[in-house]
């Protein structure tokens, strides 16, 4: 008789799904958001809960400026515009990331140049320099799944070539390297506050920078009228555009800001809890044949937005990842997931044919054919990921997930039959 649930056995995970929801919402959260309904549901200036959130972000990240937006995509768009990315400029971006890391570049008629990743899923510094041309203006770094990229090498490359270094920290709130937080290495960074992110407002985003002029440019791009009139100095060249800005209004909703404020006050405790459970998961899952976890370097702090496992089919008789994953789900371990929308950018129609949505776009298709990014392609096809729980009582569930993975691995031959 089989023990695998997929073939009729008893599932290893007994708890009813879903097993992970985010953000954590309790009575304090509800009171905080409900109170905002009675205070203001529209805040055109930098006051109230908007100022509170931005001040909290500045303090948390240790930066001079934090500017909220209505999404992480808007924050990325604003950051690109603020560093003066222009038509025809090239920006080196990871070949594997969520598309919003680079897609705003098309609106600026700039060219995203895809760069191979390393085994950790982040952009490979060794491959960045070979992509630099006279048209290269910037490098955008994603801290994928909350694991910081190799910022020391990337800062050195950007400095050596006079390039702007930008960060997409949308997975990496609170992550860092040697005490310095992800999002504070480059000239500017953009973060998402979307539902499942480590710091969530349901929807929203923000830009971080220490540069005053860049701050004014983000305001001009995303916050016309009141904020521009009150925050951009009269003598600044952008001050005369204050009423209209760039014509876009991308401000965060006060209810989202209230939720994010509540979550920001708890973020470090959430991350500490995630780190404890991640330690258990990585220690035990890495012992299971067929699964591999890239070690975390000394001094690197992960936000554990996602714990990624590289599936090694050769260890399990060539068992396809689809069948392995199907068996995991049947065991009741329904949070085991395979990346979907976060994938190799070259495969997306927007990156293959940008001119169809942006007529006249200066297409320069460099390395966008299948096979051009073997590490990104292999890693994407062989990744299984988990969200990471944060409460002590979640450890029992984490242990059930480890048992489910071990059970499927131990009985893989039954799946080959």
C-alpha positions as CSV (number, residue, x, y, z in Angstrom):
1,X,0.0,0.0,0.0
2,X,1.2,3.5,-0.9
3,X,1.8,6.2,1.7
4,X,1.7,9.1,-0.7
5,X,-1.5,11.1,-0.6
6,X,-1.5,11.6,-4.3
7,X,-1.8,7.8,-4.7
8,X,-4.3,7.3,-1.9
9,X,-2.4,7.6,1.3
10,X,-3.0,9.9,4.3
11,X,-1.8,13.6,3.8
12,X,1.1,14.7,5.9
13,X,-0.4,18.1,6.7
14,X,-3.6,17.9,8.7
15,X,-4.3,21.6,9.2
16,X,-7.1,23.1,7.0
17,X,-5.9,25.5,4.3
18,X,-5.1,28.3,3.8
19,X,-2.0,28.0,5.9
20,X,-0.6,31.5,5.3
21,X,-2.3,34.9,5.2
22,X,-0.7,38.3,5.2
23,X,-0.6,40.9,6.6
24,X,-1.5,40.0,10.2
25,X,-4.6,41.9,11.2
26,X,-5.8,42.1,14.8
27,X,-8.0,44.4,16.8
28,X,-5.3,47.1,17.0
29,X,-5.0,47.1,13.2
30,X,-8.8,47.4,12.8
31,X,-9.0,50.2,15.3
32,X,-6.2,52.1,13.6
33,X,-7.7,51.9,10.1
34,X,-11.2,52.6,11.3
35,X,-10.0,55.7,13.1
36,X,-8.5,56.9,9.9
37,X,-12.0,56.8,8.3
38,X,-13.1,59.4,10.9
39,X,-10.0,61.5,10.3
40,X,-9.5,61.8,6.6
41,X,-10.0,59.6,3.5
42,X,-8.2,62.0,1.2
43,X,-4.9,63.8,2.1
44,X,-3.4,65.9,-0.8
45,X,-0.5,67.2,1.3
46,X,2.2,65.8,3.5
47,X,0.2,65.7,6.7
48,X,-1.6,63.3,9.0
49,X,-1.0,59.6,8.5
50,X,0.9,60.3,5.3
51,X,3.5,62.3,7.1
52,X,3.5,59.8,9.9
53,X,4.2,56.9,7.6
54,X,6.9,58.8,5.6
55,X,8.6,59.9,8.9
56,X,8.5,56.3,10.2
57,X,10.0,55.0,6.9
58,X,12.8,57.6,7.1
59,X,13.6,56.6,10.6
60,X,13.4,52.9,10.0
61,X,15.7,53.0,6.9
62,X,17.9,55.8,8.1
63,X,17.4,58.0,5.0
64,X,16.7,61.7,4.4
65,X,13.6,61.3,2.3
66,X,10.7,58.8,1.9
67,X,8.0,59.6,-0.6
68,X,4.9,57.4,-0.6
69,X,3.0,56.4,-3.8
70,X,0.0,54.3,-4.7
71,X,1.9,51.2,-5.7
72,X,5.4,49.8,-6.0
73,X,5.2,50.1,-9.8
74,X,4.5,53.8,-9.4
75,X,7.4,54.1,-7.1
76,X,9.7,52.4,-9.6
77,X,8.4,54.7,-12.4
78,X,8.9,57.8,-10.3
79,X,12.5,56.7,-9.4
80,X,13.4,56.1,-13.0
81,X,12.0,59.5,-14.0
82,X,13.6,61.3,-11.1
83,X,17.1,60.1,-12.0
84,X,16.5,61.5,-15.5
85,X,16.3,58.3,-17.4
86,X,15.6,59.5,-21.0
87,X,14.6,58.1,-24.3
88,X,17.3,55.8,-25.7
89,X,19.0,55.3,-22.4
90,X,19.9,51.8,-21.4
91,X,19.3,50.4,-17.9
92,X,20.7,47.1,-16.9
93,X,18.1,45.0,-15.1
94,X,17.9,41.4,-13.8
95,X,16.8,38.9,-16.4
96,X,14.6,37.2,-13.7
97,X,12.4,39.5,-11.6
98,X,8.8,40.7,-11.5
99,X,8.2,42.7,-14.6
100,X,7.4,46.0,-12.8
101,X,11.1,46.2,-11.9
102,X,11.8,47.2,-15.5
103,X,8.5,47.8,-17.3
104,X,8.2,51.5,-16.4
105,X,11.3,52.1,-18.6
106,X,9.1,51.6,-21.7
107,X,7.0,54.6,-20.7
108,X,10.2,56.7,-20.7
109,X,11.3,55.2,-24.1
110,X,14.3,53.8,-22.4
111,X,15.7,50.3,-23.0
112,X,15.9,47.6,-20.3
113,X,19.0,45.5,-20.9
114,X,18.6,42.0,-19.3
115,X,21.5,40.7,-17.2
116,X,22.0,37.1,-16.2
117,X,21.5,36.2,-12.5
118,X,23.6,34.2,-10.1
119,X,22.6,31.0,-8.2
120,X,20.9,33.1,-5.5
121,X,18.4,34.5,-8.0
122,X,19.8,38.0,-7.9
123,X,21.6,39.9,-10.7
124,X,25.1,38.6,-11.3
125,X,27.7,41.4,-10.8
126,X,30.2,39.5,-12.9
127,X,27.9,39.8,-15.9
128,X,26.9,43.5,-15.5
129,X,30.1,45.0,-16.8
130,X,30.0,43.2,-20.1
131,X,26.7,44.8,-20.8
132,X,27.8,48.4,-20.3
133,X,27.8,50.6,-23.4
134,X,28.0,54.4,-24.0
135,X,24.2,54.4,-23.7
136,X,24.1,52.7,-20.3
137,X,22.7,55.1,-17.7
138,X,21.8,53.0,-14.7
139,X,21.8,49.5,-13.1
140,X,18.6,48.4,-11.3
141,X,19.0,45.7,-8.6
142,X,16.2,43.5,-7.3
143,X,16.6,41.8,-3.9
144,X,14.6,38.8,-5.0
145,X,12.4,37.1,-2.5
146,X,13.9,39.3,0.2
147,X,17.5,38.1,-0.2
148,X,19.9,41.1,-0.6
149,X,22.0,41.2,-3.8
150,X,25.8,41.5,-3.7
151,X,25.7,45.3,-3.2
152,X,29.4,45.8,-2.4
153,X,30.4,44.6,-5.9
154,X,27.5,46.4,-7.6
155,X,28.3,49.7,-5.9
156,X,31.9,49.3,-7.0
157,X,30.9,48.7,-10.6
158,X,28.4,51.6,-10.7
159,X,31.0,53.9,-9.2
160,X,33.7,52.8,-11.6
161,X,31.6,53.4,-14.7
162,X,29.7,56.5,-13.5
163,X,26.3,54.8,-13.5
164,X,23.3,55.4,-11.3
165,X,22.6,52.5,-9.0
166,X,18.9,51.9,-8.1
167,X,17.3,49.2,-6.0
168,X,13.9,47.4,-6.1
169,X,13.4,46.5,-2.5
170,X,9.8,45.3,-3.0
171,X,10.5,41.9,-1.4
172,X,13.1,43.1,1.0
173,X,11.7,45.4,3.7
174,X,14.1,45.1,6.7
175,X,16.7,42.9,4.9
176,X,20.2,44.1,4.9
177,X,24.0,43.5,4.7
178,X,26.3,44.1,7.7
179,X,23.8,46.4,9.4
180,X,23.0,48.5,6.3
181,X,19.4,48.0,5.0
182,X,18.5,47.0,1.5
183,X,17.3,50.0,-0.3
184,X,19.9,52.4,1.1
185,X,22.9,51.5,-1.1
186,X,21.9,53.2,-4.3
187,X,21.0,56.7,-5.3
188,X,17.3,55.8,-4.9
189,X,15.2,52.7,-4.1
190,X,11.6,51.8,-4.7
191,X,9.5,49.5,-2.5
192,X,6.0,48.0,-2.8
193,X,3.4,47.9,0.0
194,X,1.3,45.4,-1.9
195,X,-0.7,42.8,0.1
196,X,1.8,40.0,0.7
197,X,4.9,42.1,1.0
198,X,6.8,42.0,4.3
199,X,5.6,45.5,5.0
200,X,2.0,45.8,3.7
201,X,-0.5,48.6,3.2
202,X,-2.7,46.4,1.1
203,X,-1.6,48.6,-1.8
204,X,1.0,51.3,-2.0
205,X,4.7,52.0,-2.4
206,X,7.4,54.4,-1.6
207,X,10.7,55.8,-2.8
208,X,13.8,56.3,-0.6
209,X,16.7,58.7,-1.3
210,X,19.2,60.9,0.5
211,X,19.3,63.3,-2.5
212,X,17.3,66.5,-2.2
213,X,17.0,67.2,-5.9
214,X,15.8,63.6,-6.6
215,X,13.2,64.1,-3.8
216,X,11.9,67.2,-5.6
217,X,11.8,65.3,-8.9
218,X,9.8,62.4,-7.4
219,X,7.3,64.9,-6.0
220,X,7.0,66.6,-9.3
221,X,6.4,63.3,-11.0
222,X,3.9,61.8,-8.6
223,X,2.5,64.5,-6.3
224,X,1.3,67.6,-8.2
225,X,0.0,70.8,-6.6
226,X,-0.2,70.9,-2.8
227,X,2.9,68.8,-1.9
228,X,5.0,70.3,-4.7
229,X,3.9,73.9,-3.7
230,X,4.7,73.3,0.0
231,X,7.9,71.2,-0.3
232,X,9.8,72.3,-3.4
233,X,11.8,75.5,-2.6
234,X,10.8,78.6,-4.5
235,X,14.2,79.0,-6.1
236,X,14.3,75.5,-7.4
237,X,13.9,75.1,-11.2
238,X,11.0,72.7,-10.7
239,X,9.0,75.0,-8.4
240,X,7.2,76.7,-11.4
241,X,5.7,73.3,-12.3
242,X,4.3,72.7,-8.9
243,X,0.6,73.1,-9.8
244,X,0.7,70.5,-12.6
245,X,3.8,68.5,-11.8
246,X,4.3,66.0,-14.6
247,X,0.5,65.6,-14.8
248,X,0.3,62.4,-12.7
249,X,-1.3,61.9,-9.3
250,X,0.2,58.8,-7.7
251,X,-0.4,59.3,-4.0
252,X,-1.2,56.6,-1.5
253,X,-4.7,56.3,0.0
254,X,-4.8,57.3,3.7
255,X,-6.4,53.9,4.6
256,X,-3.5,52.1,3.1
257,X,-1.1,54.4,4.9
258,X,-2.8,53.7,8.2
259,X,-2.5,50.0,7.6
260,X,1.2,50.4,6.7
261,X,1.8,52.5,9.8
262,X,0.4,49.8,12.0
263,X,2.5,47.1,10.2
264,X,5.7,49.2,10.3
265,X,5.6,49.3,14.1
266,X,5.6,45.5,14.1
267,X,7.9,44.8,11.2
268,X,11.0,43.9,13.1
269,X,9.2,41.5,15.4
270,X,7.6,39.9,12.3
271,X,11.1,39.6,10.7
272,X,12.6,38.1,13.8
273,X,9.8,35.5,13.9
274,X,10.3,34.7,10.3
275,X,14.1,34.3,10.8
276,X,13.5,31.7,13.5
277,X,11.1,29.6,11.4
278,X,13.3,30.1,8.3
279,X,16.2,28.7,10.3
280,X,14.2,25.5,11.0
281,X,12.9,25.2,7.5
282,X,16.3,25.7,5.8
283,X,18.1,23.3,8.2
284,X,15.6,20.5,7.6
285,X,14.5,21.0,4.0
286,X,18.1,21.2,2.8
287,X,18.7,17.6,4.1
288,X,15.9,16.2,1.8
289,X,17.2,14.6,-1.4
290,X,16.0,16.5,-4.4
291,X,15.9,19.9,-2.7
292,X,18.7,22.4,-2.4
293,X,18.9,25.8,-0.6
294,X,21.6,28.4,-1.5
295,X,23.4,29.3,1.7
296,X,23.0,32.8,3.1
297,X,26.4,34.6,3.3
298,X,27.6,35.8,6.7
299,X,26.3,39.3,7.6
300,X,23.4,39.1,5.2
301,X,19.9,39.5,6.7
302,X,17.0,38.0,4.6
303,X,13.4,39.3,4.9
304,X,12.1,35.9,4.0
305,X,9.4,37.2,1.7
306,X,9.9,33.7,0.2
307,X,12.0,30.7,1.0
308,X,13.2,29.3,-2.3
309,X,14.2,25.7,-2.9
310,X,16.0,24.5,-6.1
311,X,14.6,21.2,-7.2
312,X,17.2,18.7,-8.4
313,X,15.4,16.0,-10.5
314,X,18.5,13.9,-11.0
315,X,18.5,13.1,-7.3
316,X,15.1,11.6,-7.7
317,X,15.5,9.5,-10.8
318,X,14.6,12.4,-13.1
319,X,11.1,12.9,-11.5
320,X,9.7,16.0,-13.2
321,X,9.2,19.0,-11.0
322,X,5.5,19.1,-12.0
323,X,4.9,15.7,-10.5
324,X,6.9,16.4,-7.4
325,X,5.0,19.6,-6.8
326,X,1.7,17.9,-7.5
327,X,2.5,15.3,-4.8
328,X,3.4,18.1,-2.3
329,X,0.0,19.7,-2.8
330,X,-1.7,16.4,-2.4
331,X,0.0,16.0,1.0
332,X,-1.9,19.1,2.1
333,X,1.2,21.3,1.8
334,X,-0.7,23.8,-0.3
335,X,1.6,26.8,0.3
336,X,4.4,25.1,-1.7
337,X,4.3,27.2,-4.9
338,X,6.2,27.6,-8.2
339,X,7.0,31.1,-9.4
340,X,4.4,32.4,-11.9
341,X,4.4,36.1,-12.7
342,X,7.9,36.5,-11.4
343,X,9.9,35.0,-14.2
344,X,12.4,35.6,-17.0
345,X,11.5,38.9,-18.6
346,X,12.6,38.0,-22.1
347,X,9.6,35.6,-22.4
348,X,7.0,38.4,-21.9
349,X,5.5,39.9,-25.1
350,X,6.1,43.4,-23.8
351,X,9.9,42.7,-23.8
352,X,9.8,41.0,-27.2
353,X,7.6,43.6,-29.0
354,X,7.5,46.8,-27.0
355,X,6.9,48.8,-30.2
356,X,3.4,47.4,-30.4
357,X,2.4,49.2,-27.2
358,X,5.0,52.0,-27.5
359,X,5.3,53.0,-31.1
360,X,8.7,54.2,-32.0
361,X,10.3,52.6,-29.0
362,X,14.1,52.3,-29.6
363,X,14.2,48.5,-29.7
364,X,17.6,47.0,-29.2
365,X,17.0,43.3,-28.6
366,X,20.1,42.3,-26.9
367,X,20.1,38.7,-25.5
368,X,16.4,38.1,-25.5
369,X,16.2,34.7,-27.1
370,X,15.6,31.5,-25.2
371,X,19.0,30.1,-24.1
372,X,20.5,33.5,-23.5
373,X,20.1,33.3,-19.8
374,X,20.7,29.6,-18.8
375,X,21.0,30.3,-15.0
376,X,17.8,32.4,-15.0
377,X,16.0,29.8,-17.1
378,X,17.1,26.8,-15.0
379,X,16.5,28.5,-11.7
380,X,13.0,29.7,-12.7
381,X,12.0,26.2,-14.0
382,X,13.4,24.4,-10.9
383,X,12.3,26.7,-8.1
384,X,9.7,25.8,-5.5
385,X,9.0,28.4,-2.8
386,X,7.3,28.8,0.5
387,X,6.1,31.8,2.4
388,X,7.7,32.0,5.8
389,X,5.6,32.1,9.0
390,X,6.4,34.4,11.9
391,X,4.6,33.1,15.0
392,X,6.0,30.6,17.5
393,X,2.8,28.6,17.1
394,X,3.4,28.3,13.4
395,X,6.4,26.1,14.0
396,X,4.2,23.0,14.2
397,X,2.8,23.7,10.7
398,X,6.3,24.3,9.4
399,X,7.3,20.9,10.7
400,X,4.4,19.3,8.9
401,X,5.6,20.9,5.7
402,X,9.1,19.5,6.2
403,X,7.5,16.1,6.8
404,X,5.5,16.4,3.6
405,X,8.5,17.2,1.5
406,X,10.5,14.4,3.0
407,X,7.7,12.0,2.5
408,X,7.4,12.8,-1.2
409,X,11.2,12.6,-1.7
410,X,11.4,9.3,0.2
411,X,8.7,7.7,-2.0
412,X,9.6,9.3,-5.3
413,X,9.9,5.9,-7.1
414,X,6.1,5.4,-6.6
415,X,5.7,8.6,-8.7
416,X,7.9,7.3,-11.5
417,X,5.8,4.1,-11.9
